[in-house]
């Protein structure tokens, strides 16, 4: 099993650089094949363990950055990742689980409080709801997915990018699963909080009014499967 970690970073200061390196190191700590693709949006910085660095200096768009990284994929499973995450030991079993069960899209458990309701262990829960089943900061995608949905939808700059991904799955009748025997922690918005107020509003609230009701509504499925 080979993975591509596609991680979006903004190396603005030492704290963010340290956080990004810790995300990469935690992923590599499982000692499996990982092709690390870093999309840098601020300034070039040398990170350990990175195979490919893409420097992007255009207007920030999260899914566009991921699409740039996806062009360099070589693995069986692609990990679409923020730089404010920490992979927990044993995370890399998720690829084998996805292939064994035929899952094309999945998330790992996180430290988000909404996920406390889920039973830990060899269980998978199907659903699309953001921050419940879908963790937009770290999405695991089977390489077969891209021939079905094409590139990621770039309609939104940052927030709601995961909503657009869910729409792409839903339109193609592809379920998403939360896998409960692996964990990836998330330190919420550490990079975003380095931005000035105007930029934060642009990346989070500016186009909120453009979301249709159909895009906003949550699709809640409580189906649980044993792995």
VOGU-3710 file (C-alpha; in Angstrom, 3 decimals, decimal comma):
1> xxxxxxxxxx> 0,000/0,000/0,000  1,409/3,372/-1,037  0,095/6,755/0,017  0,370/10,283/-1,331  0,232/12,938/1,383  -0,833/16,179/-0,287  -0,411/18,877/2,323  -1,164/22,591/1,915  1,095/24,938/3,890  1,784/28,633/4,435
11> xxxxxxxxxx> 5,266/28,902/5,967  4,799/32,401/7,389  6,715/31,978/10,641  8,651/29,477/12,729  5,538/28,263/14,569  3,730/27,351/11,350  6,863/25,764/9,920  7,212/23,634/13,060  3,544/22,626/12,875  3,840/21,597/9,224
21> xxxxxxxxxx> 6,973/19,570/9,915  5,253/17,807/12,818  2,343/16,876/10,535  4,737/15,387/7,982  6,829/13,606/10,630  3,753/12,067/12,267  2,602/10,713/8,908  5,998/9,184/8,147  6,319/7,684/11,631  4,222/4,654/10,633
31> xxxxxxxxxx> 7,058/3,567/8,291  4,906/2,884/5,249  5,412/4,175/1,710  4,348/7,826/1,640  5,002/10,186/-1,258  4,894/13,620/0,407  3,707/16,422/-1,876  3,780/19,866/-0,279  1,934/22,813/-1,808  3,477/25,984/-0,374
41> xxxxxxxxxx> 1,433/29,186/-0,577  3,684/31,740/1,153  7,413/31,241/0,740  9,654/28,330/-0,024  10,898/26,489/3,035  12,791/23,217/3,223  10,892/20,464/5,044  12,292/17,044/5,899  10,688/14,079/4,206  9,083/15,981/1,322
51> xxxxxxxxxx> 9,378/14,386/-2,125  7,841/17,179/-4,191  7,317/20,872/-3,370  4,954/22,980/-5,449  5,172/26,740/-4,929  1,868/28,500/-5,595  1,677/32,290/-5,265  -1,731/32,970/-6,822  -4,919/33,878/-4,970  -5,443/31,252/-2,300
61> xxxxxxxxxx> -7,875/28,472/-3,134  -7,603/25,322/-1,030  -8,992/22,842/-3,537  -6,913/24,386/-6,314  -3,807/23,741/-4,221  -4,903/20,136/-3,703  -5,552/19,742/-7,428  -1,998/20,937/-8,107  -0,705/18,303/-5,712  -2,892/15,570/-7,168
71> xxxxxxxxxx> -1,109/15,941/-10,497  1,956/14,395/-8,807  0,196/11,434/-7,183  1,671/7,963/-7,543  0,020/6,026/-4,720  -3,003/3,837/-4,055  -4,506/6,269/-1,523  -4,316/10,060/-1,587  -4,445/12,003/1,695  -5,801/15,540/1,262
81> xxxxxxxxxx> -4,479/17,379/4,281  -4,229/20,633/6,172  -0,909/21,334/7,860  -2,468/21,535/11,353  -2,924/17,803/11,911  -1,109/14,996/13,716  -1,358/11,391/12,528  -1,622/8,929/15,391  0,253/5,620/15,473  -1,399/2,991/13,286
91> xxxxxxxxxx> -3,124/5,466/10,966  -1,763/3,674/7,890  -4,071/0,662/8,284  -6,849/2,818/6,821  -5,716/2,092/3,246  -6,018/-1,656/3,692  -9,440/-1,172/5,281  -10,619/0,986/2,395  -9,441/-1,492/-0,226  -10,871/-4,501/1,654
101> xxxxxxxxxx> -14,280/-2,836/2,057  -14,358/-1,069/-1,316  -14,458/2,425/0,223  -13,378/5,204/-2,157  -13,609/8,046/0,381  -12,987/7,999/4,119  -12,028/9,971/7,210  -10,253/8,968/10,400  -11,537/9,779/13,853  -10,282/13,077/15,253
111> xxxxxxxxxx> -10,419/15,091/18,451  -13,468/17,040/17,258  -16,098/17,045/20,047  -18,911/16,057/17,684  -17,232/12,700/17,095  -17,449/11,627/20,726  -20,707/9,842/19,910  -18,961/7,214/17,804  -17,886/3,835/19,096  -14,120/3,366/18,876
121> xxxxxxxxxx> -12,793/0,181/17,327  -13,371/-1,799/14,140  -16,388/0,188/12,998  -17,199/2,374/10,016  -20,022/4,904/9,905  -21,441/6,077/6,589  -22,438/9,698/6,118  -21,660/13,063/4,583  -22,106/15,505/7,451  -19,148/17,853/7,915
131> xxxxxxxxxx> -17,205/17,525/11,209  -19,156/14,379/12,004  -18,433/11,783/9,309  -16,416/14,063/7,032  -13,249/15,690/8,384  -12,300/18,239/5,748  -8,841/18,741/7,259  -7,778/15,178/6,354  -9,571/13,122/3,697  -8,434/9,706/2,461
141> xxxxxxxxxx> -9,275/9,017/-1,202  -8,764/5,850/-3,208  -6,914/6,563/-6,457  -9,888/5,109/-8,358  -12,004/8,052/-7,208  -10,502/10,631/-9,568  -11,628/8,820/-12,720  -15,176/9,136/-11,402  -15,395/12,666/-9,972  -12,598/14,415/-11,859
151> xxxxxxxxxx> -10,731/17,302/-10,225  -11,863/18,839/-6,948  -14,442/21,602/-7,250  -12,706/24,985/-6,815  -15,846/27,091/-6,291  -14,824/28,241/-2,799  -11,524/29,597/-1,557  -11,295/27,723/1,755  -14,309/27,103/3,980  -16,951/25,001/2,221
161> xxxxxxxxxx> -14,342/23,317/0,040  -15,257/20,085/1,819  -18,950/20,763/1,103  -18,092/20,894/-2,582  -16,221/17,593/-2,303  -19,232/16,013/-0,592  -21,446/17,310/-3,403  -19,153/15,615/-5,914  -19,416/12,334/-4,013  -23,184/12,605/-3,632
171> xxxxxxxxxx> -23,767/13,378/-7,313  -21,832/10,244/-8,221  -23,516/8,131/-5,507  -20,208/7,489/-3,756  -20,555/7,017/0,026  -18,118/8,457/2,552  -17,085/6,569/5,700  -15,697/7,475/9,093  -13,197/4,767/10,086  -13,090/4,413/13,867
181> xxxxxxxxxx> -9,929/2,360/14,450  -7,551/5,112/13,257  -7,092/8,694/14,464  -5,777/11,957/13,045  -5,816/14,910/15,456  -6,665/18,423/14,266  -5,476/21,717/15,756  -8,206/23,968/14,435  -7,394/26,982/12,234  -3,834/27,619/13,397
191> xxxxxxxxxx> -2,783/28,790/9,948  -6,011/30,707/9,314  -5,632/32,562/12,616  -2,360/34,061/11,378  -4,302/36,016/8,755  -5,609/39,539/9,222  -9,333/40,012/9,834  -10,152/41,018/6,258  -8,438/37,946/4,803  -10,085/35,624/7,323
201> xxxxxxxxxx> -13,495/36,992/6,392  -12,741/36,504/2,712  -11,707/32,892/3,241  -14,570/31,969/5,564  -17,661/34,176/5,339  -17,502/36,173/2,130  -19,371/33,699/-0,073  -21,501/32,064/2,599  -24,625/33,646/1,124  -23,906/31,911/-2,194
211> xxxxxxxxxx> -24,373/28,424/-0,753  -27,662/26,972/-1,897  -29,997/25,292/0,568  -29,219/21,956/-1,058  -25,501/22,505/-0,482  -26,006/23,591/3,139  -28,261/20,767/4,258  -26,644/17,883/6,058  -27,090/14,339/4,857  -27,155/12,221/7,993
221> xxxxxxx> -26,869/8,449/7,751  -26,458/6,472/10,938  -25,524/3,197/9,240  -22,680/1,436/11,065  -20,692/-1,469/9,690  -18,223/-3,839/11,337  -14,868/-3,888/9,571
//
